Amino acid sequence: NVFYAEDIVVPISKLPEAIKRLKEIGNKYNTKFYVISHIGDGNLHPNIVIEDEELRQRAFEEIARMAIELGGSVSGEHGIGVQKAKLMAEQLIKHNGYRVLDLMYQIKRLIDPNDIMNPNKFVELSYKLADSYK
């Protein structure tokens, strides 16, 4: 698979900067990102088409971190799952502090003590990966 359909969101006031930075990131990786969006709410869906898996992953993380830096989120609507868990931990800690991630983890444990609802995905995985960002 040479294609990642990214899903980021930035504050509407940061859209021009986000689009500029997407172009810069594309130039860095010698590609263009075709951006599908419903831009009125800040959602951007840059399609990452890079043959090399390692470069594609690096571009993916750079785009997600750009959204975090601009005050946005690594996911506008498509969810976190496994692929974005590390980036979500980074985002929550940068924007809100570790306490928010810890609170989310404790709520998940409270309503799902047997860990049957999406086990080891978003909340648990983000929580486990957060140590490197504390």
Residue pairs with C-beta under 8 A, 6 or more apart in sequence:
2 49
2 50
2 51
2 56
3 47
3 48
3 49
4 47
4 48
4 56
4 60
5 45
5 47
5 48
6 33
6 44
6 45
6 46
6 47
6 48
6 60
6 63
6 64
7 43
7 45
7 75
7 76
7 77
7 78
8 18
8 43
8 44
8 45
8 46
8 63
8 64
8 66
8 67
8 72
8 73
8 74
8 75
8 76
9 41
9 42
9 43
9 44
9 67
9 72
9 73
9 75
9 76
9 77
10 17
10 18
10 42
10 44
10 67
10 70
10 71
10 72
11 42
11 70
11 71
11 72
12 40
12 41
12 42
14 42
14 70
14 71
14 72
15 39
15 42
15 44
17 70
18 44
18 66
18 67
18 70
18 72
19 35
19 44
21 66
21 70
22 33
22 35
22 44
22 46
22 63
22 66
23 33
25 33
25 59
25 62
25 63
25 66
26 32
26 33
28 59
28 62
29 50
29 55
29 58
29 59
31 48
31 49
31 50
31 59
33 46
33 47
33 48
33 63
34 46
34 47
34 49
35 44
35 45
35 46
35 47
36 45
36 47
37 43
37 44
37 45
41 76
42 72
42 76
43 76
43 77
44 67
44 76
46 63
48 56
48 59
48 60
48 63
50 56
50 59
61 87
64 74
64 84
64 87
65 87
65 90
67 73
67 74
68 74
68 87
68 90
68 91
68 94
68 95
71 95
73 91
74 80
74 84
74 87
74 88
74 91
75 84
75 88
79 122
80 88
80 121
80 122
80 126
81 121
81 122
82 121
82 125
85 121
85 122
85 125
85 126
85 129
86 125
86 126
86 129
88 122
88 126
89 101
89 126
89 127
89 129
89 130
89 133
90 133
92 98
92 100
92 101
92 104
92 126
92 130
93 101
93 130
93 133
93 134
94 133
98 130
98 133
98 134
101 126
101 127
101 130
102 127
104 123
104 126
104 127
105 123
105 124
105 127
108 117
108 123
108 124
111 117
115 124
